[in-house]
Amino acid sequence: MSKQLQETGLSTRSARASLKEGTYWRGLDQDIHLGYRRSNRGGRWLVRWYVGKGKYRQQVIGVADDVVAAGNLDFASASRAARELVVSARSEQQASSAPRGQTVREAVEAYILMRDRRDCERAGRSVKSDANYKLTAYVLSQERLCDQLIENLSEKDLRDWIKALPAGLARTTTKRIINDFRAALNEAVNRNRSRLSHMCPVIQFGLKLDATPMAAKDGVRANQILTDDQVRAVLAAAGEMDNDLWRMLLVLAATGARFSQVKRMRVQDVQFDRSRLMVPESFKGQKQEIVYIPVQVGADVLDGLRPVVEGREPDDTLLEHWRHRQVSVGVWERDRRGPWQAPSELLRNWNQICERCDLTDRVVYSLRHSSIVRGIRAGIPLRLVAALHDTSVAMIEKHYSRWIVDGLEELAARAIVPLTCPDPE
């Protein structure tokens, strides 16, 4: 609250001439006071204004017109200059105290930190998330884009960024990079919704990947679908190499689950009495709790898992393997057993298996593709196939459409019955 003002007449030269040396005030409004400082060298105008908490700011305006000279200010001119100065000062103060907008770099770095922290909690160790690698390589490397405030981004800025992505990237990789960048910007907008709500359509349309011709649409290549005999050959080759590797590929093939799901399975997830495995759902989306998918498996799968289940605690990790340490150049020895951590641990052995089985250009994910197609060909409803494989009907229809058509034709063929009677002899 401003102080009680003792006002003095300052509007005329004669009134000011009768004043002794000192500072005198005149109110311009409740919180702005025009001052006159009298000294033996002449008078000066000054202004003070209330800034809160019982405090004032004060500033000299100019020389009073006690002596008429160029540049000296009379009372009216000093009053006008005082008001203009206060308005300018208050505007500067408001601008400096307003929260500074977040840059693209700050938003992306905050998102990477969140994703890294989440993945570390899930893995139980220090790891970097996929978002860290992708956003560091393809977003944080763009200095001009990253230095911009989010509120100043335009759709053109975002479309230009997409066009600048390397031409050799697979479309699916490009989509994942764009999705991570969109998630980082949306997270920043959600934290400042009142100020950045206008950016929602900019982000939505600016980061929309252009449609491609029908021939270039995503789909599972036919050579990634393994026949039942090929799956058996893969498992046989894995069994000759390493039992731990064999069990991992056995569960991947039997469930069609992702590596990230299988590595989280526990001993208690093998239910011998019900001939099924309980597979944890993926971390996709914003799940609040872990949900398990019951997947029926054959007796051969259960028998293969029995040695790693018996005598172990229910909450122990189901599948483990040996870790090795280097004792000398080119010489490694077994160190300790531990859970599988990353798909890359399968890569070397998988490539050897594919070479032995004459399966060129196959990936471990082909076991999942093959499981989905096996369910489609068996006539299982798409909704159930999707549920068993922790995905959506829309994704199956998009990526496995050719096998859906084949499966439906087979079902339709089974429904054909003779409709005409044979000609009598």
N, C-alpha and C positions, 0 to 999 in steps of 0.2 A: 504494500500500500504506500502511495507517495506521501511525502511529508507535508505538513501544513505550511503554506507559502505566505511569507510576509512580502506583499507586493509594494513596489516603488514606482512612482511615475517616471517613465523613461522616454515618452513619445516625442518630446521636444528638446531642442538643444538647451533652452533656458532652464528647463526642469533638471537636466543632467548637470548643468553648470553649477548648480547650488549644492551638489553632492560632494561629500568628502571622499578621500581615497578609500577604495574598497570595492566589493562586488555586490551588485543589487539585481533583483530578479523581478520578472513580470510574467505572469502565466499566459501561454498561448492556448493551451487546453489543459485537461486534468493532469496529463503526464508529461507535457512539454513546457519548458520554461525558457524564456529569452533572458539572457543575462547581460549586464553592462559592468565592465571592470574599469574603475576610475583610477588613474595613476598620474604622477606628475609629468608623464610624457604623453598624456592623452588617454582617450577611452577606446575600449575594444568591445565588440559584440561577441557573445558566446551563447551556446545552447546546451541544455542538459535535458535528458529524457530518462524516464523510469524503465528499468530493465528487469524488475522483479526482485523479490526477497529483500526489499528495503534498499536496493542499490540503484544508483544513477550512473549513466555515462555522460561525459561532458566534452565539448569540443569548441575551439575558437572558430568564429565565423569570419570576422574581418574587422577593419578599423571603423570606428564610429565617425559620423560626420560632424563632430564637434568643431572641426575646422573643415570648411568646404574644400575638397580636393578630389581629383579623379580617383575613382575606385573606392572612396569612402561610402559607407552605407548609412542611410537614414533608418528610422525606426521601421517603416513599412518594408523597405528592402531587406533589412535584417530579419524581420519576422518571416518573410517569404523564404529567405535562404535557410532559416532555421528549420522550417517545416520540410523543405526539400531534402536537407541533410539527414533528418531523422528518418524520413521515409526510405531513403537509400540505405542507411545503416541497418534499419530493421529488415529490409529485403535481403541484404547480404547475410545477416545473422540467421534468418530463416533458411536461406539456401545452404549455409554451412552446417546448420544443425539437422537438416533433413538427412535421412539415411541415404548413403551413397548406393546407387544401383549396383547390382552384381554383374560382373563380367562373365562372358561365356567360359573363360578359363576357370574362374572361381567355381562356377556351377559344375563344370565337368570334373574338376579335382575333388569337389565335395562328394559327387556321385561315385567316383572311383573309390574314395575312402570308405564310403558306406558299403559298396559291393565287396571290397577287400575284407572289411571287418566281418561282414556276414559270412563270407566263404571261409575265413579263418575259424570262426565259431563252429561251422559245420564240419570242417576238416580236423579240428582240434590241433592245428599247427599253423605256422605262418605261411600263407600262400598269397599269390596275386590272382585276382579274378580275371576272367576272360575280358571283362569290360576294361580292366586296366590296360591290357595289351592293345586292344582295338582302339580305344579312345586316345591313348597316348600316341599311337602311330598315325592315326588318321584325323584326329581333331586337334590335339594340343600342338601338333607340328605346324598348324596353320596360324601363324602369328597374327595376321590381320584380323581374322575372324575371332580369335580368342580374346583380343584386346577390346572388342566391342562390348558395350553394355547390352544386356539381354533385351531391355525395353527398346533399344534402337535397331534391333535386328529386323530385316525385311525378308519377305518370301524369296526375293531374288538372291539375297546373301546365302540362304540355305540351299537354294537350287544350284547356285554356283559351286557351293561346297560339294554337292553330290556329283556334279559334272567333273570336278577335279579329282575324284577318287580314281585310283589306278584302273585302267581299262581291263587288265587281266584278271581282276577279281571275279570269282563266281558270283552269280546273282544272289544265291543264298547267303554268301558271306557279306555282300553289300547290304542286304536287308538286315542282317544282324548288327552291322556297324551303325546303320541308320536308326535301328530300334534302340540301341544303347544311347546314342546321342539324343534322340527324342526323349527318352526316359530321364536323362540328366537335365534337359531343359524344363521338362514338365515338373520335375521335382523342385526346381528353383521357383517356378511359377506358383506351385502349390504353397510354398513357404511364404510367398509375398502376393497372395491372391488379390488383395485389395488394390495393389499398385500395378500388377502385371497381368490381370485377367484378359486384357486386350491382346495378349500374345498367344492365347490358345489357338485361334484360327491360323495365325502366322506360322506357328510350329506345325500344326496339322497339315496344312497345304504345302508349306515350304519343304517339308521332309517327306513328301509323298513320292514314292518311286514310280516313275512312268511305267505304264503298261508295256509289255513286250508282245511281239507276234505270237500266235498260238504255238508255233513250232518251238519257240524258245522258252515256253513256260516250264516251271519246275516239275519234275516228275522223277520217279525212281527208275534208273536204267535197268533194262531187262537182265543184264549180266550180273546184277547184284542180288537177284532172286535165285537162291540155291535150291536144287532139288533135294528131296529127302536123302537120296544116296550121297549127294555131295556133302550134306551136313554130317552124315555118318562118317564119311571119309575124313573130314576136318577133325572130328572128335577122336577118331582112331589115331590120326597123326599126332594130335596133342597129347593123347595118352602115352604114346611112345616117348615123348619128350619130357613131360613133367606132369605129375598128378595134380598139383595145384592149378596149373594152367588148364588142364583138362576139366576140372570141376568148374572153373570160372566160365569157360566156353560152353560147358554143359548147361549151366543155369541160364546163360544168355540165350542159348538156342531154345531151351524148353519154355522159357517165359516170354521171350521177345522183349524183355525189358532193356533199358539203357544201362550202360556200365555204372553211371552215377547212382542208379537205384540198387543194383545188385550188390555193390560194394558196401551198402549200408545195411544189408540184411543181417539178422542175428540168428543164433542157433535156434531160438524159440520160434522162428519163422518157418521152420520145416515141421509140418504137421503130418506125421506118418499115418496116424489113424484116419485122416481125411484125404490122404493122397494129394496134398496140395502144398504150395509154397505161398507165404504171405509176402508180397512184394511191396515195399514202401513207395508211395507216389513220389513223383519228381517234385522239385522245389519251384516249378514254374508257377507264375502268378503270385498271389499274395495269400498263400495258405496259412492259416493260423494254427493248425495242428496237423500231425502226421496221420495220414489215412493209408490203410493197407489194402492191396488188391489181391484177392484169393485167386490163384492160378492152379488149375488141375494139372498134374504131371503124372507120368507113368512110373511103374515100379522100378524101371531101370534107373531113372533119375534119383529116386529116393534111395535106392541101394548105393548109388554112387556117392551120395552125401552122408550116408550113415557113418563112415569112419571119422568124419570131422564134426559129428554131432555128439556121438556117445562119449560120456565122461566129461563133457564141458558144461560150463555154466550157461543158463538160458540167455543171458544178456551179452555173451561173448560174440564178437564178430564172426559170422559164419565162415567166410572165405578168407584165408590168409595165404601168404607165400613167403618163401625165403628171401631175405635181403642179403646182398653180398657186399663185401668190402675188398678193396684192392690191397694186396700184400706186397706186390712188386709190379714192375712194368708188364702189363699183359696178363698178370696172374691175379685171379679173384678167388675168394673163398666164402663159404656161407658164414653169415654173421648171426642173424637172428630172424625169427619169423614175425610177421606183422601184417596188418590189413592191406589190401590193395588200395592204392591212392589215386592213380591217374591212368587213363586209357593208354598212355604212351608206354606203360609197363608191359603191355601186350604186343606192342608193334613189332618188335624184332622177331619174336617167336611166331607171330601171326604171318609175317611175310615168308618165313621159312615153311610154315604149313601150306600156304597157298602155292609155293613153288613145288612142294612135294606132291600136292594134289592137282597140279596143273590148273590152278584157278588164277587167271591173270587179272590184275587190276581189281581185286576184291578188297573190301574193307570189313572190319569187325562188325560194323553196323549192318552188314548184309544179313547177319543172323536175325536181327530184328525185322528187317524187310521181309525175309523169308517166312518168319512166324506170322506176320500180318497177312501175307498172301495165302499161306496155308489155311488160315482161318476163313478167309474169303472163299477160297475154292471148296472148303468143306461145307459151305452153305450156312455158316454161322451168321446171324443178323449183324449188320454193320455196327449197330449201337453196342452190341456185346463185344465185337472185335475191338472197337475203339476203347471201351471200358477196360478190357483185359490188358491193353497196351498203353493205358494212361495217355490217351490222345482224344481227338474229337472226330466225329463222323465227317465233318467238313474237311479236315486234314486228310483223312483216308480217301475220301472222294476225289480230292485234288491230286494226291500223289500216286494213288493206286487204281485210277479209273479204268485202265485197260484190263486189269485182272478182275475188277468188279463186273465188267461186261462179260468176260469169259465165264466167270462163276455163275452169273445169272442165266447165261445161255445153257450151261450144263443143268441148272435146276429146271429151267423151262423144258429142256429136252426130256427130263425124267417124267414130266407131267403129261407127255404125249401118249395117248392111248388110241387104238384103232376105233374109228368112228363109223366105218361101213362094214356091213356083213359081207363075207366072201360070196362070190357068185355061186349059186347052186350048180352042181354038175348035172 
